[in-house]
Amino acid sequence: MSTHISPNYKLYPAYCFRISPTYDAWVKMTAADVQALQTVPEFQGQRIYFHLNHPIRYICLVGLIVAIDDVNPRYTIFTLDDSSGVTIEVKIIRLRPDEYDPAQSPSNTMVENVNVYSGLGNFAVMVNGEEIDVGTVLKVKGTISEFRGNKQVELKRVWIVKTTDEEVKAWLETARFKKEVLDVPWHITKGEHRRIVVAEKYEKKKRAEKERLQREYEEKRMERKRRKEKEMAERERKLEIKRKQEEIIMNEGALI
């Protein structure tokens, strides 16, 4: 049912993650807690991290911008300080010129309300049409990546926090979530586990049936294609015979 990763809590198998309070959620965290997230060999390369035994993929932070770096035409990075004792970099992925169509996209980045303008002597990052800079407080949501041993946030959503009340409220929510959820090991009862196993078997059966129907469809499609190609080849063969016969008749007529 599970793998022990500590005397105090267990790491449940991936099929249990669906009922985790963190797996499919934007998890409110501090930069310090994000940097302290652990990886587990079974999930290497899947961008799944753990706080205790809570599986985490998506995070939400609030912090003050202390640096902005125009790294290259593909990436812009700003650094957030949330007073947790650790800062964290947030990466904006910019669209390449061949990907960006102003007529089709509201943004030249992967985040719809973020634009980055960079040129000779000109650099600006805009959120909802408003320029952000060192000193701006942001609420960000993103996935977790790593660079040179440090966690980064790959930006997916962002808002400017405009009042102190908003900022304090966000920090209180983060502290409450940590106390009530993150710092309490996740536990699944035997009854919950049985229901998960039953649901997983049902989903597995559905996937297998869908794959079977897809295979059958592809086999029939290929069979129709082969039959059509065979019919076309036969038609071409008959036309070639007819053409040669007509050519012989025409040649005989030319000799008269």
GUKOLLUM-919718 format. One line per field, with one value per residue (C-alpha): x, y, z. Coordinates in Angstrom, 3 decimals. Layout:
BEGIN
c1	[X;...];
c2	[Y;...];
c3	[Z;...];
END
This chain:
BEGIN
c1	[0.000;2.816;6.518;8.068;10.085;10.073;9.200;6.316;4.641;4.359;4.657;1.564;1.630;0.834;-2.675;-3.577;-2.517;-5.936;-7.377;-4.404;-5.225;-2.124;-1.613;-4.112;-4.069;-2.215;-0.372;0.211;3.866;6.764;9.942;11.793;9.346;9.560;13.358;13.072;10.795;12.133;12.293;11.733;13.518;10.225;9.105;12.357;11.825;8.077;8.327;6.548;7.951;7.115;6.591;6.482;4.438;2.292;2.787;3.100;3.174;1.706;2.568;1.348;3.540;3.319;6.464;8.308;10.369;14.010;15.567;14.580;16.923;16.519;18.359;17.979;15.321;13.620;13.611;13.054;13.532;12.465;13.389;10.791;11.467;8.605;10.460;10.788;14.572;15.001;14.325;13.080;13.400;10.311;10.820;8.787;8.947;8.794;7.412;9.881;9.220;8.007;5.541;4.140;1.309;-0.006;-3.292;-3.873;-2.196;-2.754;0.748;4.286;4.893;3.408;1.283;-1.654;-1.547;2.252;4.270;8.025;9.459;13.187;15.342;18.329;18.088;14.528;13.308;9.940;7.786;4.068;1.303;-2.210;-0.711;1.036;4.818;6.341;9.705;11.825;9.527;6.343;4.503;3.164;1.029;2.329;1.260;3.432;5.088;8.412;11.652;15.302;18.386;21.842;20.457;17.864;14.118;12.508;8.902;7.854;5.221;1.670;-0.436;0.318;-1.402;-0.107;-0.829;-1.727;-2.511;-0.905;-4.166;-4.043;-0.442;-1.120;-4.195;-2.148;0.596;-1.968;-3.588;-0.171;0.634;-2.760;-2.469;0.963;-0.230;-3.486;-2.378;1.302;2.713;0.247;1.297;-1.214;-3.073;-5.383;-7.703;-8.097;-11.606;-10.361;-7.607;-10.084;-12.247;-9.196;-8.159;-11.666;-11.746;-8.265;-9.254;-12.344;-10.289;-7.701;-10.448;-11.862;-8.432;-7.874;-11.259;-10.563;-7.181;-8.779;-11.391;-8.681;-6.621;-9.657;-10.411;-6.807;-6.778;-10.026;-8.746;-5.533;-7.502;-9.692;-6.566;-4.941;-8.149;-8.414;-4.769;-5.314;-8.388;-6.467;-3.579;-6.011;-7.676;-4.298;-3.366;-6.548;-6.114;-2.542;-3.728;-6.398;-3.887;-1.501;-4.327;-5.365;-1.735;-1.427;-4.609;-3.421;-0.025;-1.660;-3.843;-0.845;0.713;-2.226];
c2	[0.000;2.430;3.027;4.168;7.380;8.309;6.616;9.099;8.965;6.918;7.694;6.377;4.997;7.358;5.997;7.429;10.958;11.760;12.274;14.195;17.750;19.026;17.039;18.899;22.152;25.451;24.880;28.040;27.963;30.162;30.347;28.588;25.680;25.417;25.249;22.536;20.286;16.759;14.450;10.699;8.247;6.689;10.041;11.439;13.467;13.855;17.228;15.867;17.063;16.257;18.127;15.303;12.846;15.462;15.250;18.747;19.905;23.405;26.211;29.674;32.358;36.032;38.144;41.326;41.605;42.203;41.626;41.326;39.786;39.813;36.514;35.939;36.208;33.087;33.720;36.590;35.932;37.918;37.098;37.131;37.723;36.689;37.261;33.510;33.802;32.457;34.020;32.212;32.864;33.007;32.240;33.808;31.849;34.175;33.168;32.967;35.286;32.299;31.403;34.858;36.218;39.539;39.004;35.670;36.057;38.731;38.116;37.522;35.090;31.793;33.726;35.504;38.672;39.093;40.854;41.371;44.179;44.099;46.087;48.401;50.498;49.336;46.577;46.246;43.496;44.216;42.495;43.381;46.364;47.664;47.664;45.709;46.489;45.974;46.694;45.372;42.740;39.816;36.761;34.027;30.526;28.055;24.701;23.752;23.392;23.371;25.247;24.654;22.907;25.547;25.388;27.841;28.681;28.414;31.132;30.187;32.939;36.255;39.192;42.455;42.752;46.400;46.766;45.779;44.142;41.828;40.943;40.215;38.152;36.043;35.416;34.430;31.981;30.481;30.094;28.537;26.068;25.001;24.473;22.703;20.707;20.639;20.022;17.191;13.938;12.839;9.722;7.414;5.065;1.435;2.215;5.108;2.928;0.211;2.779;4.169;0.668;-0.057;3.295;2.708;-0.754;0.771;3.548;1.022;-1.064;2.030;2.967;-0.562;-0.558;2.844;1.630;-1.539;0.497;2.831;-0.129;-1.588;1.748;2.095;-1.480;-0.891;2.426;0.807;-2.054;0.451;2.260;-0.961;-1.990;1.409;1.267;-2.223;-1.047;1.943;-0.294;-2.653;0.269;1.607;-1.867;-2.107;1.409;0.589;-2.543;-0.499;2.214;-0.357;-1.941;1.459;2.230;-1.015;-0.217;3.309;2.040;-0.530;2.193;4.366;1.628;1.466];
c3	[0.000;0.742;1.038;4.301;3.945;7.635;10.919;11.218;7.808;4.628;0.958;-0.754;-4.310;-7.176;-7.701;-4.276;-5.146;-6.597;-3.111;-1.751;-0.571;-2.394;-5.603;-7.809;-5.828;-5.969;-2.695;-0.657;0.411;1.441;-0.606;2.215;2.151;-1.640;-1.509;1.180;-0.903;-1.335;-4.324;-4.225;-6.581;-7.746;-9.156;-10.539;-13.663;-13.088;-11.327;-8.269;-4.953;-1.352;1.883;4.429;2.339;0.587;-3.207;-4.690;-8.308;-8.252;-5.852;-4.929;-3.336;-2.416;-2.245;-3.031;-6.221;-5.294;-8.722;-12.379;-14.945;-18.712;-19.125;-22.859;-25.580;-24.191;-20.426;-18.031;-14.319;-11.296;-7.706;-4.924;-1.234;1.051;4.350;4.938;4.999;1.479;-1.912;-4.998;-8.713;-10.912;-14.591;-17.369;-20.624;-23.623;-27.007;-29.859;-32.829;-34.864;-32.064;-31.401;-33.502;-32.114;-33.931;-32.194;-28.798;-26.123;-24.781;-26.007;-23.115;-21.947;-19.414;-20.996;-18.865;-18.978;-21.665;-21.797;-23.902;-24.506;-26.869;-27.039;-23.870;-23.262;-20.927;-19.211;-17.742;-17.795;-15.803;-16.946;-18.741;-15.616;-15.367;-12.487;-10.966;-7.874;-4.931;-6.566;-4.528;-6.560;-6.057;-8.346;-9.261;-11.095;-11.430;-9.891;-11.797;-10.763;-11.887;-10.465;-7.407;-6.523;-7.009;-9.409;-10.125;-13.762;-13.955;-14.961;-13.366;-11.674;-9.996;-8.553;-4.824;-4.390;-0.702;2.568;3.634;0.600;1.367;5.045;4.174;1.743;4.304;6.950;4.503;3.742;7.444;8.156;5.271;6.456;10.012;9.148;6.079;5.160;8.621;9.278;7.569;4.966;6.049;4.114;5.966;4.897;3.684;1.553;0.147;-0.834;-2.634;-4.426;-5.546;-6.848;-8.686;-10.108;-11.401;-13.017;-14.631;-15.796;-17.359;-19.090;-20.414;-21.692;-23.439;-24.978;-26.214;-27.628;-29.515;-30.779;-32.012;-33.751;-35.376;-36.590;-37.900;-39.827;-41.132;-42.346;-43.886;-45.771;-46.901;-48.128;-49.923;-51.594;-52.649;-54.049;-55.966;-57.319;-58.366;-60.138;-61.865;-62.996;-64.268;-66.347;-67.674;-68.669;-70.531;-72.302;-73.170;-74.680;-76.678;-78.047;-78.854;-80.857;-82.796;-83.543;-84.700;-86.982;-88.489;-89.169;-91.329;-93.766];
END
